[in-house]
Amino acid sequence: MGMKPIQGRKQLILGVIVILALLGITVVGLSGRGLRGLISSNIRSISSLSKAVLNSRSISSNGDFTNIIFLHHSTGDNLIRQGGVRERFMEAGYGFWDHGYNHQGLRRPDGTATGYSYNIPDDNTDPDGFARIFSQRLNELPLNAFSGLLQYDVIAFKSCFPVSDIASDEQLETYKTYYLSIRDVMGQHPDKIFVVVTQPPLNPAATDAETAARAGAFANWLKSNEYVFTFAFFGYLAEDDPTSPDYNMLREAYRDGTDSHPNATANETIGPLFVDFIINAIQTYRATYPGRS
């Protein structure tokens, strides 16, 4: 009997990946240190790609919206670990995968590392980075970051606190433009649930009132009807008293020194809210579109 078409394509793609890897190894052996480092990085990307393709069947979307992925960096990692996010999802019957920096890669619902990443372009989770991901071509197999993420039923993604360093109104409008392009792509995939997680605020030591105001405006815009599901991470973390000098900045109870990473108290408080929000979003989606679940 012949192979199913997708299995045949997978084997062909893996063959090409192996050839590219071998070519890369040859170049490494012949090149100087600078190029050697570049090629080594490319080989790691190729290795991740091959592993992602090989494992795609085990994590493919099952259509019941219990398969979740969260793309994040360090603040997201702390939220997961200190906020009991993974354990809460598991107790509720959901499979929660997460993806940090490319060198950390993808983690399974039990928290173990898969040993590969989805090769997030330039490790960029700023608005322009997300816009780049959402502009990638969707393939049956995870040949790029976008195709890897859309293997899951629920896709949550978050920028880190540097995005709150919005230096001008022009930069704020540019951020909005990136997210409007992302929204347009979301609309092309009504069978998926997308959860935008607003960026964390900056520590008062790292910002000023005008910059913080623009960060707050961006987070509030993301909560508007431009998006169906937006988790207000910024709102939970930021000082909300307009008379406070720390307004729209990381609130005192949630910061340690001058670090903009929310502390353990913040994550322990907000982690359960994050889990509840995503589960409620899934339930709302199921109720609104019963034929899709």
Phi, psi and omega in degrees: 000145180281162178286151172297149184307316183292327177292319178297318178296322181297317180294321178296315180297317179297324177297318178296319180299317179299317179299316179298319179296317180296320177297320179296318180297320179298316179296321178302319182292339185254352190252169177284178187295320181298309179292327178301318179295320179297315181293322178300320177296319179295323179295320177299321178295318179295321178297316178299317181299315181296319179291322179297319178295315181299324185265004187299323183295326184287344182235016181297152179302133179257359173081001179255007175060037173250000183254110189241141170232143180234117178263126189203180169236221192293320181293327176292321178298317178295321178299318181294311185289311185277340181264003179064028186297311184298316181295321180293319177295319181297317179297329181273358176090021180250149175263111184253111175258151175218154184227118178263218174301158182301325181289339174275320175075203185269138176242144181284169178302334178274002177092354180281150181280140177281339182089010177211165178237176174264017176052060176299123185304121179058018182056031189263113175246023169283172180306319179293327177294317178295320178299323178294317179299313183288351176267355180287156179287138177273124179244161177296326180252155184284071182272354174209177185297316182299314180295327176294314182294323184279009168288342186260158179283323184237125183240111176253142181211148188213138169276162178265178189298337176302337179293341176283355177272071184265106192280343184206164176295328178296319178295321178300314180294325177296318177301317179298320180298318177300315183288332175294323176293324177295317179300319180300321179289320177306318182297341178277356183229067182292351178272004178241153174253122178252134179238112175275127178251118183294153183290152176289155175282167177271152171298143178307332180289347186246008184209185175221175188299317183292317178296317179296324179296320178293323177297317178296321179296321179294315180297320179292324177297320178294337178275354183286183183285008173295336183229147181282313183235113178226120177273123187277064179301316179302314183297322178290330186269333190273149171297126186253007177272112183298340180273352181279143175294344180262014182305131182069015176244166180303121186292156189302318183293341185252015181229152175239113180062226182260006182287135178273355175288125174304143185277182183299322179301317178299313183291322177296328180281318189270334180310308179298326179293323178297313179298312180300321181297314182294319178297319177295323178297318178297315180296321177296317179298315180300320181290326182280323181234071186297335181284351183261000181244000000 
